């Protein structure tokens, strides 16, 4: 019985960790979206400053800010648009 309870508690803790990771990833995605909008409206340096102040990992911020122009370029090539 004690093993079963430990297993259930472990699964609950893992589910909670997964939910917290999902929430953090969603929040980071929202920050990235705002950063891209800032980049489009102002400039890359201001967007980078925003992402840094909001604790977005530097490698992620660099990848997004140096490749965000591809999203706009590809929109005309999506099938059905």
Buried (B, 14 or more C-beta within 10 A) or exposed (E): EEEEEEEEEEEEEEEEEEEEEEEEEEEBEEBBEBBBEBBEEEEBEEBBBBBEEBEBEEEBBEEBBEEBEEEEEEEEEEEEE
